[in-house]
Amino acid sequence: MTVISLTRGTAGTAEAPSPRLRRGRAALARIGGGLAVLVPIVFLSSFITYCLGALSNSNPAATILGQDAATPAAVARFDKALGLDHPLLVQYWNWLVQAVHGNLGRSYFTQIPVSQSISQRLPVDLSIAVLAVILAVFIGGGAGLLAAVRRGSWFDRGVTAACSAVSTLPAYVIGIVLVVMFAVTVHLLPASGYVGPTTSVPQWLKYIILPSFALCLQVSADVARQLRTSLVSVLEQNYVIGARVRGLPYRRVLIRHALRNAAGPALTILGNDFPLMLAGAVAAEAVFSLPGLGQLLLEAAQTRDIPVVQGVLLVVSTFVIVINLVVNTVLGLLYRSADGVGV
């Protein structure tokens, strides 16, 4: 009986998957579930995006040909050439098939492919948004961590007051203040323009640091407040107190255990604020004269260039949905990893 019991135990142990394998399967399952949700959401958002342009009161033929040349025969030829004479669902399906293959149509006025215009403008917004996220993580994360560790101190109260003040200021107001301080007063950084990283990385950073900093402050305040609140709660948990009683170094307990469990809400805030950063990038483009997607969308909306508007909205909405999927996946992995860490 003893031999049988040991044999069964050994076999059961050998057949059990390792913790790393279980985490890998859980990650794949979470990514697969996210993709299962992502595809219909992207499909629905693309349909809404197309309908917003197709159902508008704009008349592409009259806009391009002019009121004098827009005769019924000329309008009919124009609509047939662009496929606008088909039913709405047929138009949408044809547009979606082309969009999947990277073809978002051409501008009504410049005849430049929409995908080409977006590819030229998108790096500007991505540069600003990514740098703003990095700054928000370092500024907000560092301030929230120190405020939680020194809770009740003057530093904690100062961080709380600063976060409350910053959260009331729009990004464009902060941008104007930064231009006056660093571009007009001390002439340290340029007030407008853009240089790509392929031309010069130092110049690229000089042009995007001010708009990125203007966008990151509100997000930094949200991250700092959320991290401070959740970390204070975690530091009062029994397992943290028990780890300190056992003699584990405070830095190890703080970074490896407490911060890992407290970072989830702050990461959620960061993921939810990323679309706001893209929206704020439009205001930053106006303040700092940046050639980004916001200006492209504004110009297309003013001239009723429907293909450009539809293309930009599709790319931005898809990008936001993908970012949310990535954040949810990272949160799942973070919580599973935190549950598997022993003190």
C-alpha positions as CSV (number, residue, x, y, z in Angstrom):
1,M,0.0,0.0,0.0
2,T,2.9,2.3,0.8
3,V,4.5,1.7,-2.6
4,I,1.3,2.2,-4.4
5,S,0.7,5.5,-2.6
6,L,4.2,6.7,-3.3
7,T,3.9,5.7,-6.9
8,R,0.6,7.6,-7.3
9,G,2.0,10.6,-5.6
10,T,5.0,10.7,-7.8
11,A,3.0,10.2,-10.9
12,G,0.6,12.9,-9.9
13,T,3.5,15.2,-9.2
14,A,5.1,14.5,-12.5
15,E,1.9,15.1,-14.4
16,A,1.1,18.4,-12.7
17,P,2.2,21.4,-14.9
18,S,4.8,23.7,-13.5
19,P,3.9,27.2,-12.2
20,R,5.6,28.8,-15.2
21,L,3.6,26.6,-17.6
22,R,0.3,27.5,-15.8
23,R,1.1,31.2,-15.9
24,G,1.9,30.8,-19.6
25,R,-1.4,29.1,-20.3
26,A,-3.3,31.7,-18.2
27,A,-1.6,34.5,-20.2
28,L,-2.5,32.9,-23.5
29,A,-6.1,32.3,-22.4
30,R,-6.3,35.9,-21.3
31,I,-4.9,37.2,-24.6
32,G,-7.2,34.9,-26.6
33,G,-10.2,36.1,-24.6
34,G,-9.1,39.7,-25.2
35,L,-8.8,39.1,-28.9
36,A,-12.3,37.5,-29.0
37,V,-13.6,40.8,-27.5
38,L,-11.3,43.0,-29.5
39,V,-12.4,41.8,-33.0
40,P,-16.2,42.6,-32.7
41,I,-15.4,45.9,-31.0
42,V,-13.1,47.0,-33.8
43,F,-15.7,45.8,-36.3
44,L,-18.4,47.8,-34.6
45,S,-16.3,50.9,-34.2
46,S,-15.3,50.8,-37.9
47,F,-19.0,50.6,-38.8
48,I,-19.9,53.5,-36.7
49,T,-16.9,55.5,-38.0
50,Y,-17.9,54.8,-41.6
51,C,-21.6,55.6,-41.0
52,L,-20.7,59.0,-39.4
53,G,-19.1,60.0,-42.7
54,A,-21.5,58.3,-45.1
55,L,-24.6,59.6,-43.4
56,S,-23.4,63.2,-43.1
57,N,-25.0,65.9,-45.2
58,S,-21.8,66.5,-47.2
59,N,-21.9,66.1,-50.9
60,P,-18.4,65.0,-52.1
61,A,-19.2,65.7,-55.8
62,A,-20.5,69.2,-55.1
63,T,-17.6,69.9,-52.8
64,I,-14.9,68.8,-55.3
65,L,-16.5,69.8,-58.6
66,G,-18.0,73.0,-57.4
67,Q,-21.6,74.2,-57.5
68,D,-21.4,75.2,-61.2
69,A,-19.9,72.0,-62.5
70,A,-21.9,69.7,-60.2
71,T,-24.6,68.8,-62.7
72,P,-26.7,65.7,-62.1
73,A,-24.7,63.8,-64.8
74,A,-21.4,64.9,-63.4
75,V,-22.4,63.9,-59.9
76,A,-23.6,60.5,-61.1
77,R,-20.3,59.9,-62.8
78,F,-18.4,61.0,-59.7
79,D,-20.5,58.8,-57.4
80,K,-20.0,55.8,-59.7
81,A,-16.3,56.3,-59.8
82,L,-16.0,56.3,-56.0
83,G,-18.6,53.6,-55.5
84,L,-21.0,55.9,-53.7
85,D,-23.9,54.7,-55.8
86,H,-24.1,51.4,-53.9
87,P,-26.2,50.8,-50.8
88,L,-24.6,51.8,-47.5
89,L,-23.8,48.3,-46.3
90,V,-22.1,47.5,-49.7
91,Q,-20.1,50.7,-49.5
92,Y,-19.0,49.9,-45.9
93,W,-18.0,46.3,-46.8
94,N,-15.9,47.5,-49.7
95,W,-14.3,50.1,-47.6
96,L,-13.6,47.6,-44.8
97,V,-12.0,45.1,-47.1
98,Q,-9.8,47.8,-48.5
99,A,-9.0,49.0,-45.0
100,V,-7.9,45.5,-43.8
101,H,-5.4,45.6,-46.7
102,G,-4.1,49.0,-45.6
103,N,-6.0,51.0,-48.2
104,L,-8.1,53.7,-46.6
105,G,-8.9,55.5,-49.8
106,R,-7.6,58.8,-51.1
107,S,-8.2,62.4,-50.1
108,Y,-11.0,64.0,-52.2
109,F,-8.9,67.2,-52.7
110,T,-5.2,66.2,-52.7
111,Q,-5.6,62.6,-54.0
112,I,-2.9,61.6,-51.5
113,P,-3.6,58.1,-50.0
114,V,-5.1,58.4,-46.6
115,S,-2.8,55.7,-45.2
116,Q,0.2,57.7,-46.4
117,S,-1.0,60.9,-44.7
118,I,-1.7,59.0,-41.4
119,S,1.7,57.3,-41.5
120,Q,3.4,60.7,-41.8
121,R,1.4,62.3,-39.0
122,L,1.0,59.3,-36.5
123,P,4.7,59.3,-35.3
124,V,4.2,62.8,-34.0
125,D,1.3,61.9,-31.7
126,L,2.9,58.6,-30.7
127,S,6.1,60.3,-29.8
128,I,4.3,62.8,-27.6
129,A,1.9,60.2,-26.0
130,V,4.6,57.6,-25.3
131,L,7.0,60.1,-23.8
132,A,4.1,61.5,-21.7
133,V,3.3,57.9,-20.4
134,I,7.0,57.4,-19.5
135,L,7.1,60.8,-17.7
136,A,3.8,60.0,-15.9
137,V,5.1,56.7,-14.7
138,F,8.3,58.2,-13.3
139,I,6.7,61.4,-11.9
140,G,3.4,60.0,-10.7
141,G,4.8,56.6,-9.6
142,G,7.7,58.1,-7.7
143,A,5.6,60.8,-6.0
144,G,2.9,58.2,-5.1
145,L,5.5,55.8,-3.7
146,L,7.3,58.3,-1.6
147,A,4.0,59.8,-0.4
148,A,2.8,56.3,0.8
149,V,6.1,55.5,2.5
150,R,6.1,58.9,4.2
151,R,2.4,59.1,4.8
152,G,1.3,61.8,7.1
153,S,4.5,63.8,6.5
154,W,4.8,67.2,4.9
155,F,5.9,65.5,1.6
156,D,2.7,63.5,1.6
157,R,0.5,66.6,2.2
158,G,2.5,68.5,-0.5
159,V,1.9,65.7,-3.1
160,T,-1.8,65.6,-2.3
161,A,-2.1,69.4,-2.7
162,A,-0.1,69.4,-5.9
163,C,-2.1,66.7,-7.4
164,S,-5.4,68.5,-6.6
165,A,-4.1,71.7,-8.2
166,V,-2.7,70.1,-11.3
167,S,-5.8,68.0,-12.0
168,T,-7.8,71.2,-12.5
169,L,-5.6,72.6,-15.2
170,P,-6.3,71.7,-18.9
171,A,-3.3,70.5,-21.0
172,Y,-3.4,73.5,-23.3
173,V,-3.1,75.9,-20.3
174,I,-0.1,74.0,-19.0
175,G,1.4,74.1,-22.5
176,I,1.0,77.9,-22.8
177,V,2.7,78.3,-19.4
178,L,5.5,76.0,-20.4
179,V,6.0,78.0,-23.7
180,V,6.2,81.2,-21.8
181,M,8.6,79.8,-19.2
182,F,11.0,77.7,-21.3
183,A,10.7,79.1,-24.8
184,V,10.0,82.8,-24.4
185,T,11.6,83.7,-21.1
186,V,14.8,81.6,-21.0
187,H,15.0,80.4,-24.6
188,L,15.9,76.9,-23.5
189,L,13.5,74.9,-25.7
190,P,11.7,75.6,-29.0
191,A,8.1,76.9,-28.9
192,S,6.9,75.2,-32.1
193,G,7.9,72.8,-34.8
194,Y,8.9,69.2,-35.1
195,V,11.9,67.2,-36.1
196,G,11.7,63.4,-36.5
197,P,14.0,61.0,-34.6
198,T,15.5,59.8,-37.9
199,T,16.9,63.3,-38.5
200,S,18.3,64.0,-35.0
201,V,17.3,62.3,-31.7
202,P,18.4,65.2,-29.5
203,Q,16.5,67.7,-31.6
204,W,13.5,65.4,-31.6
205,L,13.5,65.3,-27.8
206,K,13.8,69.1,-27.6
207,Y,10.7,69.5,-29.7
208,I,8.5,67.0,-28.0
209,I,9.5,67.4,-24.3
210,L,7.3,70.4,-23.7
211,P,4.1,69.0,-25.2
212,S,4.7,65.6,-23.5
213,F,5.3,67.3,-20.2
214,A,2.1,69.3,-20.6
215,L,0.1,66.1,-21.3
216,C,1.7,64.0,-18.5
217,L,1.0,66.3,-15.5
218,Q,-2.7,65.4,-15.2
219,V,-2.0,61.7,-15.7
220,S,0.9,61.9,-13.2
221,A,-1.5,63.4,-10.6
222,D,-4.0,60.6,-11.1
223,V,-1.3,57.9,-10.9
224,A,0.2,59.4,-7.8
225,R,-3.1,59.7,-5.9
226,Q,-4.2,56.2,-6.9
227,L,-0.8,54.6,-6.1
228,R,-0.5,56.4,-2.8
229,T,-4.0,55.3,-1.7
230,S,-3.6,51.6,-2.8
231,L,0.0,51.3,-1.5
232,V,-1.0,52.7,2.0
233,S,-3.8,50.1,2.1
234,V,-1.4,47.3,1.1
235,L,1.3,48.3,3.6
236,E,-1.2,47.8,6.4
237,Q,-2.0,44.2,5.3
238,N,-1.1,41.3,7.6
239,Y,1.3,39.6,5.2
240,V,3.4,42.8,4.9
241,I,3.5,43.3,8.6
242,G,4.4,39.6,9.0
243,A,7.2,39.9,6.5
244,R,8.7,42.8,8.4
245,V,8.4,40.9,11.7
246,R,10.3,38.0,10.1
247,G,13.1,40.3,9.4
248,L,12.9,40.8,5.7
249,P,14.4,44.0,4.4
250,Y,11.9,46.8,4.1
251,R,12.9,47.6,0.5
252,R,12.4,44.0,-0.6
253,V,8.9,43.9,1.1
254,L,8.0,47.3,-0.4
255,I,9.1,46.7,-4.0
256,R,8.6,42.9,-4.4
257,H,5.4,42.4,-2.6
258,A,3.5,45.6,-1.6
259,L,4.2,47.6,-4.8
260,R,3.4,44.7,-7.0
261,N,0.0,44.3,-5.4
262,A,-0.7,48.0,-5.3
263,A,0.3,48.9,-8.8
264,G,-2.8,47.4,-10.5
265,P,-5.2,50.4,-9.9
266,A,-2.5,52.9,-10.9
267,L,-1.9,50.9,-14.1
268,T,-5.7,50.9,-14.8
269,I,-5.7,54.7,-14.4
270,L,-2.8,54.9,-16.8
271,G,-4.6,52.8,-19.4
272,N,-7.8,54.7,-19.1
273,D,-6.0,58.0,-19.4
274,F,-4.1,57.1,-22.5
275,P,-7.1,57.9,-24.8
276,L,-7.2,61.3,-23.0
277,M,-3.6,61.8,-23.9
278,L,-4.4,61.3,-27.6
279,A,-7.2,63.7,-27.3
280,G,-5.0,66.2,-25.4
281,A,-2.4,65.8,-28.2
282,V,-4.8,67.7,-30.5
283,A,-4.6,70.7,-28.1
284,A,-0.9,70.3,-27.8
285,E,-0.5,70.3,-31.6
286,A,-2.4,73.6,-31.7
287,V,-0.3,75.2,-29.0
288,F,3.1,73.9,-30.2
289,S,2.3,73.9,-34.0
290,L,2.9,70.2,-34.4
291,P,2.0,68.4,-37.6
292,G,0.0,65.5,-36.0
293,L,-3.2,63.6,-36.5
294,G,-5.2,66.2,-34.7
295,Q,-4.4,68.9,-37.2
296,L,-5.0,66.4,-40.1
297,L,-8.4,65.6,-38.7
298,L,-9.3,69.2,-38.1
299,E,-8.3,70.2,-41.6
300,A,-10.2,67.3,-43.1
301,A,-13.3,68.1,-41.0
302,Q,-13.3,71.7,-42.1
303,T,-13.0,70.8,-45.8
304,R,-15.4,67.8,-45.4
305,D,-12.7,65.4,-46.7
306,I,-14.7,62.3,-45.6
307,P,-12.1,59.6,-46.5
308,V,-9.4,61.3,-44.3
309,V,-11.9,61.7,-41.4
310,Q,-12.9,58.1,-41.6
311,G,-9.3,56.9,-41.8
312,V,-8.1,58.9,-38.9
313,L,-11.0,57.9,-36.7
314,L,-10.6,54.2,-37.5
315,V,-6.9,54.3,-36.7
316,V,-7.3,56.2,-33.5
317,S,-10.2,54.0,-32.2
318,T,-8.4,50.8,-33.1
319,F,-5.3,52.0,-31.4
320,V,-7.2,52.9,-28.2
321,I,-8.9,49.5,-28.2
322,V,-5.6,47.7,-28.6
323,I,-4.0,49.7,-25.7
324,N,-6.9,48.7,-23.4
325,L,-6.4,45.1,-24.4
326,V,-2.6,45.3,-23.6
327,V,-3.4,47.0,-20.2
328,N,-5.9,44.3,-19.3
329,T,-3.5,41.6,-20.2
330,V,-0.7,43.1,-18.1
331,L,-3.0,43.5,-15.2
332,G,-4.0,39.9,-15.3
333,L,-0.4,38.8,-15.5
334,L,0.5,41.2,-12.7
335,Y,-2.1,39.9,-10.3
336,R,-1.3,36.3,-11.0
337,S,2.4,37.0,-10.5
338,A,1.6,38.8,-7.2
339,D,-0.5,35.9,-6.0
340,G,2.3,33.5,-6.8
341,V,5.0,35.4,-4.9
342,G,5.5,34.1,-1.4
343,V,6.9,36.1,1.5
